[in-house]
């Protein structure tokens, strides 16, 4: 699963992204940090508890 697919899951609540979230986090790919941080900030601004978690 890609990061885009994880974000899509947050919007649609379709499927279980957690195994993929863990794999992405463990990949060590630091290029994922900026888009994840931007998404987290957006979820916080929108009071989206699911996206925040």
C-alpha positions in Angstrom: 0.0 0.0 0.0 1.2 3.5 -0.8 0.9 6.6 1.3 -1.7 7.9 -1.1 -3.7 4.7 -0.5 -3.5 5.2 3.3 -4.8 8.8 2.9 -7.6 7.5 0.6 -8.5 5.0 3.3 -8.8 7.8 5.9 -11.3 9.6 3.6 -13.3 6.5 2.7 -12.8 4.2 5.7 -12.5 1.3 3.3 -10.2 -1.6 4.4 -7.5 -1.8 7.1 -4.5 0.5 6.5 -2.7 -0.2 9.8 -0.4 -3.0 8.5 0.6 -0.8 5.6 1.0 2.2 7.9 3.4 0.2 10.0 5.3 -1.0 6.9 5.6 2.5 5.6 6.9 3.8 8.9 9.4 1.0 9.2 10.7 1.6 5.6 12.9 4.5 6.8 11.8 6.6 3.8 12.2 10.1 5.1 10.6 11.6 2.0 7.3 10.4 3.6 7.7 12.9 6.5 6.5 16.1 4.8 3.3 14.7 3.3 2.4 12.9 6.5 3.0 16.0 8.6 0.9 18.1 6.1 -1.9 15.5 6.3 -1.8 15.4 10.1 -2.0 19.2 10.3 -5.0 19.1 7.9 -6.7 16.4 9.9 -6.2 18.4 13.1 -7.5 21.6 11.5 -10.6 19.7 10.4 -11.1 18.0 13.8 -10.9 14.6 11.9 -10.2 12.3 14.8 -9.8 9.3 12.6 -7.2 10.9 10.4 -5.4 12.3 13.4 -5.1 8.9 15.0 
